[in-house]
Amino acid sequence: MVWRENPVRATDLLAKARDCASVSRGRYRSDNGAPAKIPVCGTPDAVFWKADMDIDCDGRPGPRCNRRTDPHFAAATAYAQSDGRP
């Protein structure tokens, strides 16, 4: 089944999430050590918050992903591919 009714575009979602009606007194941090100032927002249909994005490249050491570039780097992961590599 292909869902084609009422497509949702990213610009539509961003427009609806532009303003924040806080639904919690708690706040989140964007990063460890950053001030907790990100509110949890809500509408009648959704709960949302703004966040940054961190990339974790554990299990794949290389020039950009290693103990020097990531202090929490781990050479392995809990999941292994079918060839045994992390």
PDB file of N, CA, C and O in Angstrom:
ATOM      1  N   MET A   1       0.843  -1.180   0.000  1.00  0.00           N
ATOM      2  CA  MET A   1       0.000   0.000   0.000  1.00  0.00           C
ATOM      3  C   MET A   1       0.882   1.236   0.000  1.00  0.00           C
ATOM      4  O   MET A   1       1.807   1.338   0.806  1.00  0.00           O
ATOM      5  N   VAL A   2       0.612   2.159  -0.879  1.00  0.00           N
ATOM      6  CA  VAL A   2       1.360   3.412  -0.955  1.00  0.00           C
ATOM      7  C   VAL A   2       0.480   4.524  -0.406  1.00  0.00           C
ATOM      8  O   VAL A   2      -0.655   4.708  -0.847  1.00  0.00           O
ATOM      9  N   TRP A   3       1.014   5.263   0.560  1.00  0.00           N
ATOM     10  CA  TRP A   3       0.268   6.351   1.191  1.00  0.00           C
ATOM     11  C   TRP A   3       0.508   7.630   0.406  1.00  0.00           C
ATOM     12  O   TRP A   3       1.630   8.137   0.392  1.00  0.00           O
ATOM     13  N   ARG A   4      -0.502   8.155  -0.238  1.00  0.00           N
ATOM     14  CA  ARG A   4      -0.345   9.358  -1.057  1.00  0.00           C
ATOM     15  C   ARG A   4      -1.228  10.508  -0.586  1.00  0.00           C
ATOM     16  O   ARG A   4      -1.113  11.626  -1.089  1.00  0.00           O
ATOM     17  N   GLU A   5      -2.085  10.249   0.351  1.00  0.00           N
ATOM     18  CA  GLU A   5      -3.008  11.269   0.814  1.00  0.00           C
ATOM     19  C   GLU A   5      -2.307  12.234   1.762  1.00  0.00           C
ATOM     20  O   GLU A   5      -1.599  11.802   2.671  1.00  0.00           O
ATOM     21  N   ASN A   6      -2.493  13.508   1.564  1.00  0.00           N
ATOM     22  CA  ASN A   6      -1.944  14.548   2.422  1.00  0.00           C
ATOM     23  C   ASN A   6      -0.441  14.411   2.667  1.00  0.00           C
ATOM     24  O   ASN A   6      -0.029  14.166   3.801  1.00  0.00           O
ATOM     25  N   PRO A   7       0.385  14.564   1.631  1.00  0.00           N
ATOM     26  CA  PRO A   7       1.834  14.474   1.852  1.00  0.00           C
ATOM     27  C   PRO A   7       2.303  15.579   2.796  1.00  0.00           C
ATOM     28  O   PRO A   7       1.760  16.684   2.790  1.00  0.00           O
ATOM     29  N   VAL A   8       3.305  15.276   3.599  1.00  0.00           N
ATOM     30  CA  VAL A   8       3.850  16.233   4.555  1.00  0.00           C
ATOM     31  C   VAL A   8       5.254  16.608   4.104  1.00  0.00           C
ATOM     32  O   VAL A   8       6.095  15.738   3.877  1.00  0.00           O
ATOM     33  N   ARG A   9       5.498  17.895   3.978  1.00  0.00           N
ATOM     34  CA  ARG A   9       6.827  18.374   3.584  1.00  0.00           C
ATOM     35  C   ARG A   9       7.563  18.878   4.822  1.00  0.00           C
ATOM     36  O   ARG A   9       6.940  19.319   5.788  1.00  0.00           O
ATOM     37  N   ALA A  10       8.886  18.809   4.786  1.00  0.00           N
ATOM     38  CA  ALA A  10       9.709  19.276   5.902  1.00  0.00           C
ATOM     39  C   ALA A  10       9.430  20.743   6.202  1.00  0.00           C
ATOM     40  O   ALA A  10       9.402  21.134   7.369  1.00  0.00           O
ATOM     41  N   THR A  11       9.227  21.552   5.188  1.00  0.00           N
ATOM     42  CA  THR A  11       8.958  22.972   5.422  1.00  0.00           C
ATOM     43  C   THR A  11       7.656  23.175   6.190  1.00  0.00           C
ATOM     44  O   THR A  11       7.550  24.101   6.994  1.00  0.00           O
ATOM     45  N   ASP A  12       6.661  22.315   5.950  1.00  0.00           N
ATOM     46  CA  ASP A  12       5.395  22.404   6.681  1.00  0.00           C
ATOM     47  C   ASP A  12       5.612  22.086   8.166  1.00  0.00           C
ATOM     48  O   ASP A  12       5.088  22.778   9.038  1.00  0.00           O
ATOM     49  N   LEU A  13       6.393  21.028   8.442  1.00  0.00           N
ATOM     50  CA  LEU A  13       6.661  20.653   9.835  1.00  0.00           C
ATOM     51  C   LEU A  13       7.456  21.745  10.544  1.00  0.00           C
ATOM     52  O   LEU A  13       7.154  22.094  11.685  1.00  0.00           O
ATOM     53  N   LEU A  14       8.469  22.282   9.873  1.00  0.00           N
ATOM     54  CA  LEU A  14       9.280  23.342  10.491  1.00  0.00           C
ATOM     55  C   LEU A  14       8.437  24.576  10.799  1.00  0.00           C
ATOM     56  O   LEU A  14       8.639  25.222  11.827  1.00  0.00           O
ATOM     57  N   ALA A  15       7.501  24.906   9.923  1.00  0.00           N
ATOM     58  CA  ALA A  15       6.633  26.058  10.164  1.00  0.00           C
ATOM     59  C   ALA A  15       5.761  25.836  11.400  1.00  0.00           C
ATOM     60  O   ALA A  15       5.552  26.761  12.184  1.00  0.00           O
ATOM     61  N   LYS A  16       5.255  24.619  11.576  1.00  0.00           N
ATOM     62  CA  LYS A  16       4.425  24.326  12.741  1.00  0.00           C
ATOM     63  C   LYS A  16       5.230  24.283  14.033  1.00  0.00           C
ATOM     64  O   LYS A  16       4.693  24.547  15.109  1.00  0.00           O
ATOM     65  N   ALA A  17       6.521  23.949  13.932  1.00  0.00           N
ATOM     66  CA  ALA A  17       7.374  23.846  15.116  1.00  0.00           C
ATOM     67  C   ALA A  17       8.160  25.134  15.392  1.00  0.00           C
ATOM     68  O   ALA A  17       9.041  25.151  16.253  1.00  0.00           O
ATOM     69  N   ARG A  18       7.851  26.180  14.683  1.00  0.00           N
ATOM     70  CA  ARG A  18       8.578  27.447  14.854  1.00  0.00           C
ATOM     71  C   ARG A  18       8.376  28.027  16.255  1.00  0.00           C
ATOM     72  O   ARG A  18       9.323  28.513  16.873  1.00  0.00           O
ATOM     73  N   ASP A  19       7.151  27.975  16.746  1.00  0.00           N
ATOM     74  CA  ASP A  19       6.841  28.514  18.068  1.00  0.00           C
ATOM     75  C   ASP A  19       6.743  27.378  19.078  1.00  0.00           C
ATOM     76  O   ASP A  19       6.454  26.237  18.717  1.00  0.00           O
ATOM     77  N   CYS A  20       6.985  27.698  20.336  1.00  0.00           N
ATOM     78  CA  CYS A  20       6.977  26.661  21.364  1.00  0.00           C
ATOM     79  C   CYS A  20       5.986  27.004  22.466  1.00  0.00           C
ATOM     80  O   CYS A  20       6.084  28.050  23.108  1.00  0.00           O
ATOM     81  N   ALA A  21       5.028  26.104  22.673  1.00  0.00           N
ATOM     82  CA  ALA A  21       4.162  26.166  23.840  1.00  0.00           C
ATOM     83  C   ALA A  21       4.687  25.091  24.787  1.00  0.00           C
ATOM     84  O   ALA A  21       4.414  23.906  24.598  1.00  0.00           O
ATOM     85  N   SER A  22       5.429  25.498  25.792  1.00  0.00           N
ATOM     86  CA  SER A  22       6.090  24.556  26.687  1.00  0.00           C
ATOM     87  C   SER A  22       5.067  23.666  27.394  1.00  0.00           C
ATOM     88  O   SER A  22       4.049  24.147  27.890  1.00  0.00           O
ATOM     89  N   VAL A  23       5.354  22.353  27.434  1.00  0.00           N
ATOM     90  CA  VAL A  23       4.468  21.400  28.096  1.00  0.00           C
ATOM     91  C   VAL A  23       5.144  20.760  29.305  1.00  0.00           C
ATOM     92  O   VAL A  23       4.611  19.823  29.899  1.00  0.00           O
ATOM     93  N   SER A  24       6.318  21.270  29.664  1.00  0.00           N
ATOM     94  CA  SER A  24       7.070  20.714  30.780  1.00  0.00           C
ATOM     95  C   SER A  24       7.919  21.812  31.408  1.00  0.00           C
ATOM     96  O   SER A  24       8.346  22.745  30.728  1.00  0.00           O
ATOM     97  N   ARG A  25       8.157  21.694  32.700  1.00  0.00           N
ATOM     98  CA  ARG A  25       9.077  22.634  33.359  1.00  0.00           C
ATOM     99  C   ARG A  25      10.530  22.229  33.146  1.00  0.00           C
ATOM    100  O   ARG A  25      11.434  23.050  33.298  1.00  0.00           O
ATOM    101  N   GLY A  26      10.757  20.967  32.796  1.00  0.00           N
ATOM    102  CA  GLY A  26      12.103  20.464  32.567  1.00  0.00           C
ATOM    103  C   GLY A  26      12.702  20.999  31.283  1.00  0.00           C
ATOM    104  O   GLY A  26      11.985  21.378  30.357  1.00  0.00           O
ATOM    105  N   ARG A  27      14.004  21.025  31.237  1.00  0.00           N
ATOM    106  CA  ARG A  27      14.733  21.479  30.056  1.00  0.00           C
ATOM    107  C   ARG A  27      15.813  20.457  29.721  1.00  0.00           C
ATOM    108  O   ARG A  27      16.285  19.733  30.598  1.00  0.00           O
ATOM    109  N   TYR A  28      16.197  20.402  28.455  1.00  0.00           N
ATOM    110  CA  TYR A  28      17.246  19.494  27.993  1.00  0.00           C
ATOM    111  C   TYR A  28      18.508  20.259  27.610  1.00  0.00           C
ATOM    112  O   TYR A  28      18.466  21.457  27.331  1.00  0.00           O
ATOM    113  N   ARG A  29      19.629  19.543  27.600  1.00  0.00           N
ATOM    114  CA  ARG A  29      20.912  20.106  27.173  1.00  0.00           C
ATOM    115  C   ARG A  29      21.164  19.696  25.727  1.00  0.00           C
ATOM    116  O   ARG A  29      20.771  18.606  25.311  1.00  0.00           O
ATOM    117  N   SER A  30      21.818  20.567  24.959  1.00  0.00           N
ATOM    118  CA  SER A  30      22.206  20.196  23.595  1.00  0.00           C
ATOM    119  C   SER A  30      23.445  19.315  23.619  1.00  0.00           C
ATOM    120  O   SER A  30      23.613  18.463  22.747  1.00  0.00           O
ATOM    121  N   ASP A  31      24.305  19.504  24.593  1.00  0.00           N
ATOM    122  CA  ASP A  31      25.531  18.721  24.736  1.00  0.00           C
ATOM    123  C   ASP A  31      25.895  18.624  26.203  1.00  0.00           C
ATOM    124  O   ASP A  31      25.445  19.431  27.015  1.00  0.00           O
ATOM    125  N   ASN A  32      26.707  17.639  26.544  1.00  0.00           N
ATOM    126  CA  ASN A  32      27.183  17.464  27.910  1.00  0.00           C
ATOM    127  C   ASN A  32      27.891  18.738  28.361  1.00  0.00           C
ATOM    128  O   ASN A  32      28.783  19.227  27.667  1.00  0.00           O
ATOM    129  N   GLY A  33      27.512  19.270  29.491  1.00  0.00           N
ATOM    130  CA  GLY A  33      28.117  20.477  30.017  1.00  0.00           C
ATOM    131  C   GLY A  33      27.439  21.758  29.567  1.00  0.00           C
ATOM    132  O   GLY A  33      27.685  22.818  30.145  1.00  0.00           O
ATOM    133  N   ALA A  34      26.591  21.686  28.547  1.00  0.00           N
ATOM    134  CA  ALA A  34      25.861  22.875  28.086  1.00  0.00           C
ATOM    135  C   ALA A  34      24.713  23.157  29.051  1.00  0.00           C
ATOM    136  O   ALA A  34      24.237  22.248  29.732  1.00  0.00           O
ATOM    137  N   PRO A  35      24.266  24.415  29.113  1.00  0.00           N
ATOM    138  CA  PRO A  35      23.140  24.706  29.995  1.00  0.00           C
ATOM    139  C   PRO A  35      21.865  24.011  29.514  1.00  0.00           C
ATOM    140  O   PRO A  35      21.639  23.886  28.310  1.00  0.00           O
ATOM    141  N   ALA A  36      21.040  23.565  30.448  1.00  0.00           N
ATOM    142  CA  ALA A  36      19.775  22.899  30.119  1.00  0.00           C
ATOM    143  C   ALA A  36      18.737  23.976  29.837  1.00  0.00           C
ATOM    144  O   ALA A  36      18.068  24.458  30.751  1.00  0.00           O
ATOM    145  N   LYS A  37      18.604  24.352  28.562  1.00  0.00           N
ATOM    146  CA  LYS A  37      17.674  25.432  28.211  1.00  0.00           C
ATOM    147  C   LYS A  37      16.734  25.081  27.053  1.00  0.00           C
ATOM    148  O   LYS A  37      16.012  25.951  26.567  1.00  0.00           O
ATOM    149  N   ILE A  38      16.731  23.819  26.605  1.00  0.00           N
ATOM    150  CA  ILE A  38      15.860  23.424  25.498  1.00  0.00           C
ATOM    151  C   ILE A  38      14.531  22.929  26.065  1.00  0.00           C
ATOM    152  O   ILE A  38      14.499  21.915  26.762  1.00  0.00           O
ATOM    153  N   PRO A  39      13.422  23.639  25.772  1.00  0.00           N
ATOM    154  CA  PRO A  39      12.125  23.225  26.318  1.00  0.00           C
ATOM    155  C   PRO A  39      11.485  22.090  25.522  1.00  0.00           C
ATOM    156  O   PRO A  39      11.801  21.882  24.351  1.00  0.00           O
ATOM    157  N   VAL A  40      10.592  21.368  26.170  1.00  0.00           N
ATOM    158  CA  VAL A  40       9.732  20.389  25.498  1.00  0.00           C
ATOM    159  C   VAL A  40       8.478  21.155  25.113  1.00  0.00           C
ATOM    160  O   VAL A  40       7.820  21.753  25.964  1.00  0.00           O
ATOM    161  N   CYS A  41       8.149  21.133  23.822  1.00  0.00           N
ATOM    162  CA  CYS A  41       7.045  21.928  23.295  1.00  0.00           C
ATOM    163  C   CYS A  41       5.892  21.017  22.889  1.00  0.00           C
ATOM    164  O   CYS A  41       6.075  19.811  22.724  1.00  0.00           O
ATOM    165  N   GLY A  42       4.722  21.588  22.731  1.00  0.00           N
ATOM    166  CA  GLY A  42       3.593  20.756  22.348  1.00  0.00           C
ATOM    167  C   GLY A  42       2.535  21.498  21.568  1.00  0.00           C
ATOM    168  O   GLY A  42       2.405  22.719  21.655  1.00  0.00           O
ATOM    169  N   THR A  43       1.783  20.733  20.805  1.00  0.00           N
ATOM    170  CA  THR A  43       0.588  21.179  20.104  1.00  0.00           C
ATOM    171  C   THR A  43      -0.492  20.163  20.460  1.00  0.00           C
ATOM    172  O   THR A  43      -0.189  19.177  21.132  1.00  0.00           O
ATOM    173  N   PRO A  44      -1.721  20.360  20.044  1.00  0.00           N
ATOM    174  CA  PRO A  44      -2.735  19.341  20.303  1.00  0.00           C
ATOM    175  C   PRO A  44      -2.408  17.989  19.657  1.00  0.00           C
ATOM    176  O   PRO A  44      -2.932  16.957  20.077  1.00  0.00           O
ATOM    177  N   ASP A  45      -1.539  17.997  18.631  1.00  0.00           N
ATOM    178  CA  ASP A  45      -1.251  16.775  17.880  1.00  0.00           C
ATOM    179  C   ASP A  45       0.154  16.212  18.062  1.00  0.00           C
ATOM    180  O   ASP A  45       0.425  15.097  17.616  1.00  0.00           O
ATOM    181  N   ALA A  46       1.056  16.956  18.709  1.00  0.00           N
ATOM    182  CA  ALA A  46       2.451  16.494  18.771  1.00  0.00           C
ATOM    183  C   ALA A  46       3.198  17.096  19.952  1.00  0.00           C
ATOM    184  O   ALA A  46       2.829  18.144  20.483  1.00  0.00           O
ATOM    185  N   VAL A  47       4.259  16.400  20.343  1.00  0.00           N
ATOM    186  CA  VAL A  47       5.210  16.902  21.330  1.00  0.00           C
ATOM    187  C   VAL A  47       6.558  16.945  20.621  1.00  0.00           C
ATOM    188  O   VAL A  47       6.901  15.996  19.915  1.00  0.00           O
ATOM    189  N   PHE A  48       7.329  18.012  20.785  1.00  0.00           N
ATOM    190  CA  PHE A  48       8.593  18.132  20.066  1.00  0.00           C
ATOM    191  C   PHE A  48       9.574  18.993  20.828  1.00  0.00           C
ATOM    192  O   PHE A  48       9.200  19.713  21.754  1.00  0.00           O
ATOM    193  N   TRP A  49      10.831  18.915  20.431  1.00  0.00           N
ATOM    194  CA  TRP A  49      11.893  19.775  20.959  1.00  0.00           C
ATOM    195  C   TRP A  49      12.946  19.903  19.882  1.00  0.00           C
ATOM    196  O   TRP A  49      13.004  19.092  18.958  1.00  0.00           O
ATOM    197  N   LYS A  50      13.768  20.913  19.999  1.00  0.00           N
ATOM    198  CA  LYS A  50      14.843  21.137  19.041  1.00  0.00           C
ATOM    199  C   LYS A  50      16.114  20.510  19.579  1.00  0.00           C
ATOM    200  O   LYS A  50      16.387  20.578  20.778  1.00  0.00           O
ATOM    201  N   ALA A  51      16.894  19.899  18.693  1.00  0.00           N
ATOM    202  CA  ALA A  51      18.113  19.221  19.106  1.00  0.00           C
ATOM    203  C   ALA A  51      19.197  19.382  18.050  1.00  0.00           C
ATOM    204  O   ALA A  51      18.918  19.669  16.886  1.00  0.00           O
ATOM    205  N   ASP A  52      20.425  19.192  18.476  1.00  0.00           N
ATOM    206  CA  ASP A  52      21.506  19.135  17.509  1.00  0.00           C
ATOM    207  C   ASP A  52      21.701  17.671  17.123  1.00  0.00           C
ATOM    208  O   ASP A  52      20.972  16.802  17.599  1.00  0.00           O
ATOM    209  N   MET A  53      22.665  17.399  16.276  1.00  0.00           N
ATOM    210  CA  MET A  53      22.893  16.021  15.862  1.00  0.00           C
ATOM    211  C   MET A  53      24.364  15.684  16.056  1.00  0.00           C
ATOM    212  O   MET A  53      25.244  16.395  15.572  1.00  0.00           O
ATOM    213  N   ASP A  54      24.617  14.604  16.760  1.00  0.00           N
ATOM    214  CA  ASP A  54      25.972  14.130  16.965  1.00  0.00           C
ATOM    215  C   ASP A  54      26.142  12.833  16.192  1.00  0.00           C
ATOM    216  O   ASP A  54      25.242  11.994  16.167  1.00  0.00           O
ATOM    217  N   ILE A  55      27.292  12.674  15.565  1.00  0.00           N
ATOM    218  CA  ILE A  55      27.584  11.467  14.799  1.00  0.00           C
ATOM    219  C   ILE A  55      28.521  10.593  15.613  1.00  0.00           C
ATOM    220  O   ILE A  55      29.557  11.054  16.091  1.00  0.00           O
ATOM    221  N   ASP A  56      28.156   9.347  15.765  1.00  0.00           N
ATOM    222  CA  ASP A  56      28.981   8.393  16.500  1.00  0.00           C
ATOM    223  C   ASP A  56      29.503   7.366  15.496  1.00  0.00           C
ATOM    224  O   ASP A  56      28.717   6.683  14.839  1.00  0.00           O
ATOM    225  N   CYS A  57      30.811   7.257  15.377  1.00  0.00           N
ATOM    226  CA  CYS A  57      31.388   6.353  14.379  1.00  0.00           C
ATOM    227  C   CYS A  57      32.167   5.215  15.030  1.00  0.00           C
ATOM    228  O   CYS A  57      33.143   4.726  14.461  1.00  0.00           O
ATOM    229  N   ASP A  58      31.743   4.792  16.213  1.00  0.00           N
ATOM    230  CA  ASP A  58      32.402   3.663  16.878  1.00  0.00           C
ATOM    231  C   ASP A  58      32.411   2.439  15.964  1.00  0.00           C
ATOM    232  O   ASP A  58      31.483   2.215  15.187  1.00  0.00           O
ATOM    233  N   GLY A  59      33.466   1.664  16.074  1.00  0.00           N
ATOM    234  CA  GLY A  59      33.582   0.433  15.314  1.00  0.00           C
ATOM    235  C   GLY A  59      34.198   0.600  13.942  1.00  0.00           C
ATOM    236  O   GLY A  59      34.457  -0.397  13.268  1.00  0.00           O
ATOM    237  N   ARG A  60      34.439   1.813  13.508  1.00  0.00           N
ATOM    238  CA  ARG A  60      35.002   2.054  12.185  1.00  0.00           C
ATOM    239  C   ARG A  60      36.183   3.014  12.288  1.00  0.00           C
ATOM    240  O   ARG A  60      36.087   4.148  11.819  1.00  0.00           O
ATOM    241  N   PRO A  61      37.288   2.594  12.886  1.00  0.00           N
ATOM    242  CA  PRO A  61      38.421   3.504  13.043  1.00  0.00           C
ATOM    243  C   PRO A  61      38.996   3.942  11.701  1.00  0.00           C
ATOM    244  O   PRO A  61      39.044   3.175  10.740  1.00  0.00           O
ATOM    245  N   GLY A  62      39.423   5.184  11.667  1.00  0.00           N
ATOM    246  CA  GLY A  62      40.020   5.755  10.463  1.00  0.00           C
ATOM    247  C   GLY A  62      40.584   7.120  10.789  1.00  0.00           C
ATOM    248  O   GLY A  62      40.651   7.487  11.962  1.00  0.00           O
ATOM    249  N   PRO A  63      40.996   7.889   9.782  1.00  0.00           N
ATOM    250  CA  PRO A  63      41.607   9.195  10.021  1.00  0.00           C
ATOM    251  C   PRO A  63      40.683  10.186  10.743  1.00  0.00           C
ATOM    252  O   PRO A  63      41.158  11.011  11.524  1.00  0.00           O
ATOM    253  N   ARG A  64      39.368  10.114  10.489  1.00  0.00           N
ATOM    254  CA  ARG A  64      38.427  11.045  11.117  1.00  0.00           C
ATOM    255  C   ARG A  64      37.766  10.472  12.366  1.00  0.00           C
ATOM    256  O   ARG A  64      37.166  11.215  13.143  1.00  0.00           O
ATOM    257  N   CYS A  65      37.868   9.176  12.565  1.00  0.00           N
ATOM    258  CA  CYS A  65      37.167   8.523  13.663  1.00  0.00           C
ATOM    259  C   CYS A  65      38.157   7.641  14.422  1.00  0.00           C
ATOM    260  O   CYS A  65      38.466   6.526  14.002  1.00  0.00           O
ATOM    261  N   ASN A  66      38.640   8.157  15.532  1.00  0.00           N
ATOM    262  CA  ASN A  66      39.638   7.425  16.310  1.00  0.00           C
ATOM    263  C   ASN A  66      39.714   8.014  17.712  1.00  0.00           C
ATOM    264  O   ASN A  66      38.989   8.959  18.025  1.00  0.00           O
ATOM    265  N   ARG A  67      40.566   7.478  18.543  1.00  0.00           N
ATOM    266  CA  ARG A  67      40.676   7.952  19.934  1.00  0.00           C
ATOM    267  C   ARG A  67      41.175   9.393  20.028  1.00  0.00           C
ATOM    268  O   ARG A  67      40.907  10.081  21.013  1.00  0.00           O
ATOM    269  N   ARG A  68      41.888   9.842  19.023  1.00  0.00           N
ATOM    270  CA  ARG A  68      42.396  11.224  19.042  1.00  0.00           C
ATOM    271  C   ARG A  68      41.274  12.222  18.722  1.00  0.00           C
ATOM    272  O   ARG A  68      41.220  13.303  19.310  1.00  0.00           O
ATOM    273  N   THR A  69      40.382  11.863  17.794  1.00  0.00           N
ATOM    274  CA  THR A  69      39.308  12.770  17.386  1.00  0.00           C
ATOM    275  C   THR A  69      38.050  12.648  18.237  1.00  0.00           C
ATOM    276  O   THR A  69      37.230  13.565  18.276  1.00  0.00           O
ATOM    277  N   ASP A  70      37.897  11.501  18.925  1.00  0.00           N
ATOM    278  CA  ASP A  70      36.714  11.259  19.759  1.00  0.00           C
ATOM    279  C   ASP A  70      37.171  10.639  21.078  1.00  0.00           C
ATOM    280  O   ASP A  70      37.574   9.476  21.100  1.00  0.00           O
ATOM    281  N   PRO A  71      37.115  11.388  22.171  1.00  0.00           N
ATOM    282  CA  PRO A  71      37.613  10.857  23.438  1.00  0.00           C
ATOM    283  C   PRO A  71      36.827   9.650  23.946  1.00  0.00           C
ATOM    284  O   PRO A  71      37.313   8.927  24.816  1.00  0.00           O
ATOM    285  N   HIS A  72      35.629   9.418  23.422  1.00  0.00           N
ATOM    286  CA  HIS A  72      34.811   8.279  23.843  1.00  0.00           C
ATOM    287  C   HIS A  72      34.771   7.181  22.781  1.00  0.00           C
ATOM    288  O   HIS A  72      33.915   6.298  22.835  1.00  0.00           O
ATOM    289  N   PHE A  73      35.686   7.230  21.823  1.00  0.00           N
ATOM    290  CA  PHE A  73      35.713   6.264  20.728  1.00  0.00           C
ATOM    291  C   PHE A  73      35.888   4.839  21.243  1.00  0.00           C
ATOM    292  O   PHE A  73      36.672   4.590  22.159  1.00  0.00           O
ATOM    293  N   ALA A  74      35.149   3.911  20.646  1.00  0.00           N
ATOM    294  CA  ALA A  74      35.294   2.479  20.946  1.00  0.00           C
ATOM    295  C   ALA A  74      35.556   1.763  19.621  1.00  0.00           C
ATOM    296  O   ALA A  74      34.835   1.971  18.646  1.00  0.00           O
ATOM    297  N   ALA A  75      36.579   0.927  19.589  1.00  0.00           N
ATOM    298  CA  ALA A  75      36.943   0.242  18.353  1.00  0.00           C
ATOM    299  C   ALA A  75      35.923  -0.816  17.943  1.00  0.00           C
ATOM    300  O   ALA A  75      35.914  -1.238  16.786  1.00  0.00           O
ATOM    301  N   ALA A  76      35.072  -1.248  18.855  1.00  0.00           N
ATOM    302  CA  ALA A  76      34.061  -2.260  18.548  1.00  0.00           C
ATOM    303  C   ALA A  76      32.682  -1.737  18.955  1.00  0.00           C
ATOM    304  O   ALA A  76      32.563  -0.712  19.625  1.00  0.00           O
ATOM    305  N   THR A  77      31.662  -2.454  18.541  1.00  0.00           N
ATOM    306  CA  THR A  77      30.288  -2.122  18.912  1.00  0.00           C
ATOM    307  C   THR A  77      29.588  -3.391  19.403  1.00  0.00           C
ATOM    308  O   THR A  77      30.130  -4.490  19.285  1.00  0.00           O
ATOM    309  N   ALA A  78      28.401  -3.235  19.945  1.00  0.00           N
ATOM    310  CA  ALA A  78      27.637  -4.396  20.412  1.00  0.00           C
ATOM    311  C   ALA A  78      27.126  -5.215  19.231  1.00  0.00           C
ATOM    312  O   ALA A  78      26.838  -6.402  19.384  1.00  0.00           O
ATOM    313  N   TYR A  79      27.011  -4.606  18.071  1.00  0.00           N
ATOM    314  CA  TYR A  79      26.496  -5.289  16.880  1.00  0.00           C
ATOM    315  C   TYR A  79      27.640  -5.600  15.928  1.00  0.00           C
ATOM    316  O   TYR A  79      28.511  -4.755  15.720  1.00  0.00           O
ATOM    317  N   ALA A  80      27.658  -6.783  15.350  1.00  0.00           N
ATOM    318  CA  ALA A  80      28.644  -7.159  14.342  1.00  0.00           C
ATOM    319  C   ALA A  80      27.929  -7.501  13.042  1.00  0.00           C
ATOM    320  O   ALA A  80      26.851  -8.095  13.046  1.00  0.00           O
ATOM    321  N   GLN A  81      28.544  -7.116  11.937  1.00  0.00           N
ATOM    322  CA  GLN A  81      27.996  -7.452  10.621  1.00  0.00           C
ATOM    323  C   GLN A  81      28.171  -8.953  10.375  1.00  0.00           C
ATOM    324  O   GLN A  81      28.807  -9.643  11.172  1.00  0.00           O
ATOM    325  N   SER A  82      27.620  -9.447   9.295  1.00  0.00           N
ATOM    326  CA  SER A  82      27.714 -10.878   8.988  1.00  0.00           C
ATOM    327  C   SER A  82      29.144 -11.327   8.754  1.00  0.00           C
ATOM    328  O   SER A  82      29.444 -12.512   8.899  1.00  0.00           O
ATOM    329  N   ASP A  83      30.052 -10.393   8.387  1.00  0.00           N
ATOM    330  CA  ASP A  83      31.461 -10.760   8.199  1.00  0.00           C
ATOM    331  C   ASP A  83      32.273 -10.627   9.494  1.00  0.00           C
ATOM    332  O   ASP A  83      33.490 -10.807   9.490  1.00  0.00           O
ATOM    333  N   GLY A  84      31.586 -10.308  10.604  1.00  0.00           N
ATOM    334  CA  GLY A  84      32.245 -10.202  11.899  1.00  0.00           C
ATOM    335  C   GLY A  84      32.771  -8.825  12.241  1.00  0.00           C
ATOM    336  O   GLY A  84      33.179  -8.588  13.378  1.00  0.00           O
ATOM    337  N   ARG A  85      32.773  -7.903  11.275  1.00  0.00           N
ATOM    338  CA  ARG A  85      33.251  -6.540  11.560  1.00  0.00           C
ATOM    339  C   ARG A  85      32.200  -5.754  12.319  1.00  0.00           C
ATOM    340  O   ARG A  85      31.001  -5.946  12.117  1.00  0.00           O
ATOM    341  N   PRO A  86      32.661  -4.853  13.209  1.00  0.00           N
ATOM    342  CA  PRO A  86      31.686  -4.014  13.935  1.00  0.00           C
ATOM    343  C   PRO A  86      30.989  -3.041  12.985  1.00  0.00           C
ATOM    344  O   PRO A  86      30.141  -2.259  13.415  1.00  0.00           O
TER     345      PRO A  86
END
